Amino acid sequence: MPELPDLVRVERVLGARIRGRRIGAARTGDPTVLRIMVPEAFPANLIGRVVTGVERRGHFMRFSLDADLVLVVNAMLVGRYQLMEKERWEANRRKDPAGLGFAITFEDGGELRYLDDKRMGKVYVVRPEDEHQIPIYGELGVDVLSAAFDRQRFLALCRTRRDQVRMFLMDKRALASIGNAYADEILFAARIHPKTFVRQLRDDDLDRLFVAIGEVLRAAITEIERRDQPVEVKVRDFLAVRGRDGQPCPTCGTTIRVVRVGDGDACFCPVCQPAARRLFVDWGRLPGNTPAVPTAAAVTPGPPASERPPVTSPVGGETTPPRRRSPRSANRRPGPSGS
């Protein structure tokens, strides 16, 4: 999905290029994504209206039109916006792409398209007074780029949480709005394992997490703006851990791993983000998870049990051979104590 840094650019580019333009024609592709909340026929009710505003609200994009009509789009996983100015539009207008949700054509030429290959996004056509009925949209938490998101507000939210930290970051009713990619990047920057419970975070962990939210998102906004790609292009190749599972960590060289958190996958470094509790899989002990520079905590393994010297009994000074584990018990894994 377009995440917050992507949508900041979408808001800026589309706001500058389509605000004030009149719609001359409109059409729909796959109606699966449409949620019509007005009695008038759509898309005919768009024709003749002027785009009066483009605004990001959390992970939603809000397109306001004159005469009290609003389009609110939740792009979900793969939805994207495509702005085609007159020359490009005229060269590509013969056939609509398969993932077209809707398109609005401007009287002066050019077109704005919403594309969604998975048909998972939602496009709400609504009156301003009914916007609160849109799921989640009316319940969004504090915008993490706004002045209202300060340390005091953040700590107050943390005190109410009983879930894992990555799920907290992605709760749109608490924080508006952080997606999969930047949740991973924020936790990497804060050096916090994604499955750590919020209640386990120490004061210094919370401080690092609060700072990382602002720094990671603003750095991404700057980088995406610097690349100056069309709004439909997802720019993610500069990320540190997201999408890099199996590759070396840019900080320590350890293999980046993927772990299931809730209903999504999280990418993380087992060394830079050590687990705060015992997990079913201890990623930090797997081969390939030794940092490039040995740490003071590194321990040299001893010889196998079969090669260890006899143990002297405290009673009578007798010696006993080291205890051997049966093949069956050697292969037995301890039961999970948490996931």
Secondary structure, DSSP 8 states (H G I E B T S, - for coil): ---HHHHHHHHHHHHHHHTT-BEEEEEES-GGGEEE-SSS-TTGGGTT-BEEEEEEETTEEEEEETTTEEEEEE-TTT-EEEEE-HHHHHHS-SS--TTEEEEEEETTS-EEEEE-TTS--EEEEE-GGGGGGSTTGGG--EETTSTT--HHHHHHHHTT--SBHHHHHT-TTTEET--HHHHHHHHHHHT--TT-BGGG--HHHHHHHHHHHHHHHHHHHHHHHHHT--TT----TT-SSTT-TTSB-TTT--B-EEEEETTEEEEE-TTTS--SS--SS-GGGSTT-S-SS--TT-------GGGS--EE-TTTT-EE------HHHHT-----S--
